[in-house]
Amino acid sequence: MAVDNLPGELPRDASAEFGDKLIDSVFPAFLNDRDGIIERATIVREGGLTRNFSYMDKFLAGEE
């Protein structure tokens, strides 16, 4: 690989790796969230913070 190609190849490789991980790990969780990954990553539901992110209530209220 030539030095001229390297700056363009690194983002390409990183994007391909990210896409592979997304397809292998995240998409199946949307279909069947047995491990609770999506539940733990959900920040807001029905207009309010979820339990895992309730520590941000004071910040949102302007108290911190």
Backbone hydrogen bonds in HBPLUS format (Angstrom, degrees):
<---DONOR---> <-ACCEPTOR-->    atom                        ^
c    i                          cat <-CA-CA->   ^        H-A-AA   ^      H-
h    n   atom  resd res      DA  || num        DHA   H-A  angle D-A-AA Bond
n    s   type  num  typ     dist DA aas  dist angle  dist       angle   num
A0005-ASN N   A0002-ALA O   3.05 MM   3  5.43 139.1  2.23 106.8 117.4     1
A0008-GLY N   A0005-ASN O   3.08 MM   3  5.58 129.7  2.34 113.9 126.7     2
A0009-GLU N   A0005-ASN O   3.04 MM   4  6.16 140.2  2.21 150.3 161.8     3
A0009-GLU N   A0006-LEU O   3.08 MM   3  5.04 127.8  2.37  98.9 113.1     4
A0010-LEU N   A0006-LEU O   3.19 MM   4  6.30 157.2  2.25 165.5 165.9     5
A0013-ASP N   A0009-GLU O   2.87 MM   4  6.10 160.3  1.91 156.9 161.2     6
A0014-ALA N   A0010-LEU O   2.96 MM   4  6.16 161.4  1.99 152.6 158.1     7
A0015-SER N   A0011-PRO O   2.85 MM   4  5.97 155.8  1.91 145.9 152.2     8
A0016-ALA N   A0012-ARG O   3.01 MM   4  6.22 157.0  2.06 145.9 152.1     9
A0017-GLU N   A0013-ASP O   2.95 MM   4  6.16 159.7  1.99 148.8 154.3    10
A0018-PHE N   A0014-ALA O   2.90 MM   4  6.07 161.6  1.94 148.5 153.7    11
A0019-GLY N   A0015-SER O   2.91 MM   4  6.06 162.4  1.94 147.5 152.5    12
A0020-ASP N   A0016-ALA O   2.96 MM   4  6.17 156.1  2.02 146.5 152.9    13
A0021-LYS N   A0017-GLU O   3.00 MM   4  6.26 162.6  2.03 151.9 156.0    14
A0022-LEU N   A0018-PHE O   2.87 MM   4  6.06 155.5  1.93 150.7 158.3    15
A0023-ILE N   A0019-GLY O   2.98 MM   4  6.17 163.8  2.00 151.0 154.4    16
A0024-ASP N   A0020-ASP O   2.92 MM   4  6.07 160.0  1.96 148.9 155.1    17
A0025-SER N   A0021-LYS O   2.81 MM   4  5.68 153.8  1.88 147.7 153.5    18
A0026-VAL N   A0022-LEU O   3.03 MM   4  5.05 128.3  2.31 118.6 133.5    19
A0027-PHE N   A0022-LEU O   3.13 MM   5  6.43 164.9  2.15 168.2 170.5    20
A0029-ALA N   A0026-VAL O   2.98 MM   3  5.18 122.8  2.32 102.7 118.1    21
A0030-PHE N   A0026-VAL O   3.22 MM   4  6.66 140.3  2.39 150.3 161.3    22
A0030-PHE N   A0027-PHE O   3.08 MM   3  5.28 130.9  2.33 102.4 115.0    23
A0031-LEU N   A0028-PRO O   3.15 MM   3  5.20 125.1  2.47  94.9 108.6    24
A0032-ASN N   A0028-PRO O   2.92 MM   4  6.14 151.9  2.00 151.3 159.4    25
A0036-GLY N   A0033-ASP O   3.33 MM   3  5.30 151.8  2.42  98.0 106.0    26
A0040-ARG N   A0036-GLY O   2.93 MM   4  6.06 162.8  1.96 152.6 156.5    27
A0041-ALA N   A0037-ILE O   3.06 MM   4  6.19 137.2  2.25 141.1 152.8    28
A0042-THR N   A0038-ILE O   3.04 MM   4  6.08 121.0  2.40 144.0 156.6    29
A0042-THR N   A0039-GLU O   3.41 MM   3  5.37 151.2  2.50  97.7 105.6    30
A0050-THR N   A0043-ILE O   2.95 MM   7  5.66 156.5  2.01 143.7 144.5    31
A0045-ARG N   A0048-GLY O   2.84 MM   3  5.54 161.8  1.87 163.9 164.7    32
A0048-GLY N   A0045-ARG O   3.12 MM   3  5.54 162.5  2.15 115.3 120.7    33
A0053-PHE N   A0050-THR O   3.02 MM   3  5.50 146.5  2.13 112.8 122.5    34
A0054-SER N   A0051-ARG O   3.33 MM   3  5.15 173.1  2.33 106.2 106.9    35
A0056-MET N   A0053-PHE O   3.20 MM   3  6.06 171.3  2.21 122.7 125.1    36
A0057-ASP N   A0054-SER O   3.08 MM   3  5.55 168.5  2.10 120.2 121.5    37
A0060-LEU N   A0056-MET O   3.01 MM   4  6.26 162.4  2.04 158.5 163.1    38
A0061-ALA N   A0057-ASP O   2.98 MM   4  6.19 141.9  2.13 144.9 155.8    39
A0063-GLU N   A0058-LYS O   2.90 MM   5  5.16 153.9  1.96 162.0 156.0    40
A0062-GLY N   A0059-PHE O   3.07 MM   3  5.17 156.3  2.13 103.1 110.3    41
